């Protein structure tokens, strides 16, 4: 059965290779990269021949996989560009002191959260754990995790006022973008 499927994939590859490369190119705007993406996707499909049996329309599956892989590479390249651009900025000593003061102020605010809210905030926001994992770790329900996060953000918004709260949120967003 696997030989039959690999022959079908090979035929699809030979028939649609150029078309798939052009689809990928429409996203990444680099033909070499587009060809690499198409080849990577087909290699992954061939490696998962047992799972391919479950796919009803392999051509559509490969098309969507190429599109998604192209978009993923674009996001990764965009993040890398942002990271490089942010590295170009060299903060002065004064900027470093201001950032340190903001961090200290934010950490003090985090310390003022109730213990359970603080722990949930640390797990979900600072460590990036999913709600389910945090709930299992703390032996509480997912809804309780959501409640404590909402309560934590609400408390921090009041304590930090708008300027520092926005600073906290932007810092968290940049950390999560770099983590992906």
Order of alpha helices (4+ residues) and beta strands (2+ residues): alpha-alpha-alpha-alpha-alpha-alpha-alpha-alpha
